[in-house]
Amino acid sequence: MSHSPPQGQSTHDTTDEPAYTPPQSLSSEHRATLQSTPLVKKSAGTDAFTSTHVYRDSRLLDMVHEAQNHIVGPMPLKEFVDLFLPMSPSRSTRGGSKTTGSMKTKFDRELLKMELATRESDIYPHFIKAVKVACPNFTPVNTSEQPFPSFMDIIIKPDISFFPKSCKNHKDITMVEMMAEFKIGDGDDAFASPTEEGFQHNLEKLTGQGQDTLGQITAYATAHKCSQFRTHLFSLLIFKKHARILFWDCSGVVVTERFLLREDYFLEFFTRFNHATKEQRGHDPTVQTLSKKERLSAMEVFPGDVNLVKLSVGSQEYVVQRSLWMGTGSPFGRSTRTFTAHPISGSMVDPTAVFLKDTWRVVSREREDLIYKKLQEKNVPFTAKLMVADDVLDHQTKVQEIAKERDWVVNVPKDLRKLQHFRLVLKEIGSELLTFTSTRELVSVIYDALQAHKAAYEDARVLHRDISVGNILIGPNRRGLLVDWDFSKDVDDNTASASERTGTWQFTAARLLRSVAGETRPVPNLADDLESFLHVLTWIVFRYTSTSYSPAGLRDYMQSAFDNYYEEEGVFAGGQHKISYLKSLEHLRSLPKSYHRRLIAYLSKAVAVRYEEKEEDLFAEDGSENEKFIEDHRNKLAFLSSSKGFLKAFERALSESDWPTNDAAKENPITKAKHTISRKRTSEVLGGGQRTEDTPGPSVSKRLRLSGIGKIVKKRL
């Protein structure tokens, strides 16, 4: 269901629930396959296809936007510790939760020394000594000057990282148990306190310092999550006299009240963390190391020095290769990871590879395996064959439940979804669409996906709703595969899904991007998906085939056509630039005469009709002549009422006999942005008017491995 996935890489994201977030760019190190998720402007989704290189401050700002509407707090410290790290029965029989007096004395002594520090670095050694008293099974290490590998162009160097005592490699982020970030002053707190103005309406601190801290700790938590197999994790935010503890899962983050360092339950947190099981600390128990026999067998399938683990789908175990970064670059959402997997039978590893998808599905949506069964029952072509799928134990997110049940929650977030850990295995393993060997093959593969889309819509009554570069693959026989059906919907269900759109920002129909706060959100329809097929073809042609655009010109076009958005009352919107290009076709002048250019021009004209004025405005005058125009306008709109017109256009193009054979995918150079990106700035929107326009900042999430700028991003709309 996905290309031969770079092991453990994400395919689609992120979260995937509410408000859409526009595009961002993934670093070459994190070229995770992009994933489709609800159109929420999320890092995971936007980055991969974004055409704008983003710098660290801008990317962290995007992390701030991803965290918004996912923060739950301020939770009382004792309640937090008792809920997330309940005391084990064995400790209870040895005297309950009480820590020893000598332990408390030593702990407080070092914390008192922290209060006298004048520099942040002076705090670290005292904190380390204090923690060792209560947490002897772990080694807290100063990693403030020892960065881990960069994650999505973000430098990951938490001030203190906790490692298991047995771990000797303190540069390995895959072994980190918990991260702690320190700030010298309370003014750097990412969260507001009850005494601060606006606290009752927003727990998030809106000062520049507060936003910087929120972006930083969110990025660190995301990197931590993406480097390991986890259900949740903890992190610490420490000040000279105060602290907060955070609990992160795929739904959101719970943050404690700001408490004094010498609070009894801060020490209790460390003692319980010290005695907690790996599962309580957030590790996935279904991911295991291989036995000696399994490893010997796996060496014949996975040559070289590779990091292998086994995980289960139902009762079947599979061997997969883990990579440094796995999953999407979004802190919340489905956190989809894809693997080339090999079944285990006995102690033998089957050399036959299959595709394995590990994700956190939205509980309120139909399971993806059930959708695949519908497609298979109706013999929908050019789709992958389902082998097995199952929920993973009782792994469900907790943050959304806490937000609903506690009276101390400030401004209950709207974007929290209940997610269930889920795995699915498909027979076919495809290649990324960006590996096409000729432009004819590119058009042919998209044509195959169109056929799958048509059959699914007409025969199985399923609308895909997430047509993107990452969800159209080249199958083993060089034919197309349309994958990632987890955000599809029954054609006859006209209700809008929750509070968000679905799709990948760059390829979403302009009609769906234009909705803003106060307007009824349009329900995605067939014409929207067909328009997305056009955007996929156009995006790839400009990024990976011959064009006369200079690197700077290409950057400007890709940014304008695919990445731009503005924010209005907390809702991300855009699409006006797409409409302008659909109508003008000016961008096509930079392409050489070719069958794919002709196809794009024809389909653009057909789609542009959607964005003409309403008939009553366009043809305001009475008269038979105007009636002819109205009839012609309606006939043009009818082109998008079925897939037939699109398919015929592709068939005509493919019927030509003299397509070039030496124009395989080759990424065009594109200039990086020369400045950091502010969250808002006034910008002329093509097609008229001044608007507060935002150039996509850094975010993260989808199924394509696109490098540098001009990458696709999965966002919630």
Secondary structure, 3 states (H helix, E strand, C coil): CCECCCCCECCECCCCCCCCCCCCCCCHHHCCCECCEEEECCHHHHHHHECCCCCHHHHHHHHHHHHCCCEEEEECHHHHHHHHCCCCHHHHHCCCCCCCHHHHHHHHHHHHHHHCCCCHHHHHHHHHHHHHHHCCCEEEEECCCCCEEEECCEEECCCEEEEECCCCCCCCHHHCCEEEEECCCHHHCCECCCCCCCCCCCCECCCHHHHHHHHHHHHHHHHHHHCCCECCEEEEEECCCEEEEEEECCCCEEEECCEECCCHHHHHHHHHHHHCCCCCCCECCCEECCCHHHHHHHCCCCCCCCCEEEEEECCEEEEEECCCCCECCCCCCCCCEEEEEEEEECCEECCCCEEEEEEEEECCCCCHHHHHHHHHHCCCCCCCCEEEEEEEEEEECCHHHHHHHCCCCCCCCCCCCCEEEEEEEECCCEEEHHHCCCHHHHHHHHHHHHHHHHHHHHCCCEECCCCCHHHEEECCCCCEEECCCCCCEECCCCCCCCCCEEEEHHHCCHHHHCCCCCCCCCCCCHHHHHHHHHHHHHHHHHHHCCCCCCHHHHHHHHHHHHHCEEEECCEEEECHHHHHHHHHCHHHHHCCCCHHHHHHHHHHHHHHHHHCCCHHHHCCCCCHHHHHHHHHHHHHHHHHHCCHHHHHHHHHHHCCCCCCCCCCCCCCCCCCCCCCCCCCEEEECCCCCEEEEECCCCCCCEECCCCCCCECCECEC
